[in-house]
Amino acid sequence: MKTLRNSKGSSSRWVSIGAAIALAGAIAFVPAYYAGKKADPQEKESSHAATADQTTTLNDQTDLAITVYNSNIALVRDVRQLQLPSGGFRLKFMDIAATVNPATVHFRSLTDPEKLGVIEQNYEYDLLEPAKLLNKYVGKEVTLVRTYMDNNTTKHEEIKAILLANNSGPVWRIGNEIVTGLSSDGYRFPEVPANLYDRPTLLMSLENTGARKQSIETSYLANNLSWNADYVLTVTRDDKAADLDGWVTLVNNSGTAFHNAKLQLVAGDLNRLPAPINGRNMEMMALGGADKKQAQFQQESFSEYHLYSLGRRTSVEDKETKQISLLQGSGVPVEKLFVVNGQNFYYHNAQNPGAPLKDPVMVFYKFKNEEKAGLGIPLPAGNLRVYQKDSKGGVLFIGEDRIGHTPKDEFINVKIGNAFDVVCERKQTDYKSIATHVWEMEFEITLRNHKDTPVTVQVNEPIGGDWEMLTSSHKYTKTSAWAAQFDVPVKANGESVLTYRIRAKW
């Protein structure tokens, strides 16, 4: 009868003394990695081709182009020069993005497209790693390796064992005994299983009735390739002009590097189907170098999007963030705005007595995306950071905002924060019901400017309902059916008071 033994009952050196199992971090010894792989019987039966598998790597690549969208996907176009056998065979297409969407792969011959066809294709993403390699050897023989000291001499022991199971821990058959809790310093495997790959691979079954030497194009969509625009607006001390620098920030977390590639970027709101959760982890990305002051992007309209083509080739390593100059505008006219926005609830009830309500005074810079200002190209959405020089010439960060996709000749408003030295207080000075669902109310808005320069504050009042202005101390503009806007000048170290009375029906 076979016996079941654990490490406490074995006299062999292979018995674990500390009951700690080091299998997960063990070193996998893989001799003859690239040679002598054997397909399992099922693969042999399913293979329709007697020709040996063909393999293509980056060494065969003759052209590469990537088109990156600002929705975390990219279209990869990979052209390779291959020597193909006639008839049916399998092609291992290696060195693709690990985040490839297999359903989007398009494979064709540029040399003889009518005579090279794809019968079926598989995406092999079960990548080689120690834990998976051990699991693939369940039911097979493995050589266990242990290192120990004997008379101050390092020695190695090896023993053949069959791995019966590897669930909560490995179960071994050594000779006629079944052993658990066995620790080892390493394992030796005779070969890498045919269904494990050291890098992502497309496995294609092809039929070739054409030439042996062919140029092949493979295109596919890959995730975790993305880009966004980043802008730096440096404003002069007098708040009248600014320099705008635009950068493309390209992030590659696709699992492969792209060398000497043609690069295109697409800006726009691309409609996408919901993506399934695939369990991939986002990793921290290293910051690559910033490319600038070279041949840069050419812009063109494309469908309902805008296409930016880099005028030179570039390389993007895996897990790299690369910045490339997009535009440079100098002396762009800017306007500094101080804005107060009222609240809807101010107009629907009598306000509580006591201290006046305080509204924040927001600060914006406004400029136009026009050619005479050194701009005039469609600006993709992105983060815009604002800097300004202090009295000693040092550049300081004063705020940031996000801009949307902005066509040429449109205005851009960038919020940098709230004013420190400009204060807004409001009081409701009258509130009465004059008929069913009809009210009259009066407001007093006090603006105080503690700066040494005059300012103009834009006051926006979201009155709502069916309203009319009865009286006002300042000129107003009806900016929409439910809102009024006042531009109130305030002198340096001075104060201005805006009063107005409305009648509204709700």
C-alpha positions, 0 to 999 in steps of 0.5 A: 500500500502507498503511504502518504507522508509529510515533511516531519516523517521523512529522513531525506534532506528533502524534508522541510525543517521550517515548514515554509514553502518557498515554491512561489518565489523559486528560481525556474531553470529552463534549459533548451528554452528555444529548442526542442519544444514539443506540442502536446497530443491535442495540438498535434491532432488539431494542426492541419499543417505538416510544415514547421511553425514559422516565427516573426519578431521585430527583426523582420519589421520594416515599417511601424506606425501608431495612431493614438486616440485620446481615449486610451486606445491606439491603432498599431500598423506593423509591416514586416518582410517574411519568408513564408512556405507554401501551403498551410502552416502556423505563424507565430507573430511575436512582439505585439502589444500585450494589450492587443484586442484580438478581435481588431486584428487585420492581417494581409499581404501587401505583396500578394493579398489574394494568395495569402489567407488567414484560416484561424488565429489565437492570441496567446497571452499565457506568459511564461512565469515561475508559478505558471510554469510549475502549474503546467507540469502537474502530472509530469516529472520535475527535478528538484534542486536544493543547496546546502552546506557540508563542511563549509562547502556548498553542495547541490542535491537533485532528485526526480519527482512527479508533481501530482497537484499544485493547489494550496501547495504542491504534492509530490511523488518521490519514488513510492512515497507521496510527500507534501510540505517539501521546500526547494531552492529551485526547479529544473524543467526539461522544456517550456510547454508549447502553450506558454510564451515569453511575450505576447504572441498572435498564433495564426494558421495561414494558407499561402499559394503565392510567393515565398517572400512577402511584405505583411501588414498587421494592424490592431487596436491596443489599450493603455496607449494614450495621450493628452495635451498640456499647456503652459500660459506665462502671463506678463506682469501687466496681465495684458499678454502671455506666451502659450506653450503646448505639449503632447504627453504620450503614455505607453503602458501597452506592454511593448516598445515602439521604435522608429515609428510614425506617430499620429494623434487623433483629438475628438470625442470618439464613441466607444463601446463599454470595455470589459474589465480585464483585470490588468493593473495600471503601473507607474510610468517612467518619465521619458525625455521631452522632444522639442524645437524639431519638426513637429506636428502637422494638423488636419481635419479628419472626419469629425476629429482632428489629426496631428501627424508628427513630422519625424519618426519617434520611439516610445518605450514601454511604461514611458511618458514622452512629451513632444512640443505641439505649439508655441505662441508668443505675445498672445493678448489676454484679458483678466476677468473678475467674475461673481456668480449669484445663486438660484436660491437667492430669488426664491425666498426672503433671505435671513437677516444679519450679516450679508452673504459673501460670494467668491470673486473668481479670476479668469484669463481669457484669450482667443485661439487665433492665427495672428496671436501665433495660435490658430490651430485646433487645440485638443483638450488638456490641462492648462497651467498658468505662471506669472513673473514676480517683481524680481523676475521669478516665475510663479505658478498661479493656477490651473484649469482644464480646457475642452477641444477648442477650434480656431478663432474661439475664446478660451477662459481659464480659471486660476482661482479666487481673488484675495483682494476683491470682495463681494457682499450682497444683501436682499433689501426688499422682498414682497409678493404683489400677486399670485406667484408674482414677487418683487425683490431688490438686491444690493451688491457691494464690491470692494477692491483692495488692489492698487489697480482698478478692476471691473467685476462681472456680476452674473445673476441667475434670476430665473422664471418670467422676470423683468428689470424694474431699476438698476444702478448699472447697465445690464445685459440679458445673457439668457432667458433667465440671467442678467449680467452687470459689468461693475468698475471698481476703483483702486482701493475703492468700493462700488455698489450695484443695486437692482430691482426685479419683478419675477413670476414663477 
